[in-house]
Amino acid sequence: MNASEPIKDTEAYRDKIATVDEAGKRVWIYPKKPKGPYTNARTYVSWVLLAFLFGMPFIKVNGEPLLLFNVLERKFILFGVTFMPQDFHLFVLAMITFVVFIVLFTVVWGRLFCGWVCPQTIFMEMVFRKIEYAIEGDANAQRRLDAAPWTTDKIIKKVSKQAIFFAIAVLVANTFLAYIIGVDEVINIATEPLSQHWKGFVAMILFSGAFYFVFSYLREQVCVAICPYGRLQGVMLDRNSIVVAYDFVRGEPRGKLKKARKEKSAGSPLSKIEGEVATAAKATNGNPAAEAVKAELGDCIDCKLCVQVCPTGIDIRDGTQLECVNCTACIDACDEVMVKVNRPKGLIRYDSYNGIVEGRKKLFTGRVIAYTAVLAILIVVNIVLLAARTDVETLLLRTPGVLPQKVDETHVSNLYNYQVINKTNEVMPVEFRLAEGTAGSLQLVGKPPTAEAGQVAEGALFIILENDALEGHKTEVEIEVYSNGELIDKAKTNFLRPAGMQ
């Protein structure tokens, strides 16, 4: 290339987003209604996930919800197992494991989560958008309706759509709130007098308003500008990551169907040209149209249906973009066109850049192997810690400021404060015993403790040991904790000998 020749920008499309015009104003997206195998599969998956979301709060185990994330009371229940603040280290480790899994999953499969599992995509595309199609029609009908003057028909459609949107937003908000405070409390807030639960009612209104605003107005802006995952994918993806991708080697140079390439025979000059197109595609880093030989058109007929069905308004043919949520709508649209023009499906498909250019998929790269190893280690650590976790946790500490006391010539006492943390859903009467072989006794201060379900039982007790059994100034003592005659936990503490006593 001549040094004075300016370098052509082949990625100018990255300088702007489809949902904002040059003046900085919002461009409303009217995606065409998608249809096809991928859309059907995503619909079925969404049914399962929505059933899970709305059904889980009503499923209980021993009177407690199967899932609960009560950050207000610091109580968490995962599939019937209660986690208390004392289990915070398990949550930290679980979150680190989850982050590593997200990184690994994105490195290998791109934003597959966004298109198939993300609640934002499921509610927007599989619930709210379908209602919009049912009331206002497909993309062109929606454009005409928005541009039309306000008539009775338009008012009925617009008001009914927004009313249904808000009703669903209320349902969604109450469901998410049920995961925080429990479904019983949500029902109480909804059915009992407002004066008794005004704080909960305000929380419901705020949640409902937020969901309504997201799905009626923000929409794809959540994925494009708000969700951090869209930004993170830019540093996680590489040329071996599987994403929704356009096969530029096969599709370029694109052109209308009337300019379709002529039939070529084996060994004809056109066969050689096709090879040159593929070579140019590899050399131009995903934008082969700039250098491709123009004598023959690729399989893309430039119908732009892939753009029309995109819920974020991008052109997938430009390459991987942070706005793409991998919803597969463009795959279904393109495959339908390819069938009609008698060309192979898969011009847009799940593939990697190297898979398109080199015709091979390489999943197990150095990065993938490294992330997998770290993830495997974290999973093993999680399993070990969860297996070692007990239903009851006992803390036994010497009472601050209280010195060891000489009971008589042969016995010494120390005063301790205890906490018995009950992580189960059952009431536990608690009994303390010295470990077998320890010469001494225990004396409780007050009544025997009872640990309520998910609560902490606190109190004090004296440990009295024989002086001859003590090992120097400080002796380690083990206490066994029983409930209904069953050993449920053990706790160790230090026992001190009074100064000057031998």
Secondary structure, DSSP 8 states (H G I E B T S, - for coil): --TTS----S-GGGGS-TTB-TTS-B---------SHHHHHHHHHHHHHHHHHHHGGG-EETTEESEEEETTTTEEEETTEEE-GGGHHHHHHHHHHHHHHHHHHHHHHTTHHHHHT-HHHHHIIIIIHHHHHHHH-SHHHHHHHHHS---HHHHHHHHHHHHHHHHHHHHHHHHHHHHHH-HHHHHHHHHS-GGGSHHHHHHHHHHHHHHHHIIIIITTHIIIII-HHHHHHHHH--TTS-EEEE-HHHH-S---GGG------TTSHHHHHHHHHHHHHHHTTT-GGGTS-TTS--S-----HHHHT-TT---GGG---TT-----HHHHHHHHHHHHTT--S-SEEEE-HHHHHHS------HHHHHHHHHHHHHHHHHHHHHHH--SEEEEEEE-TT---EE-SSSEEEEEEEEEEEE-SSS-EE-EEEE-TT--EEEEEESS--EE-TT-EEEEEEEEEEEGGG--SSEEEEEEEEEETTEEEEEEEEEEE--TT--
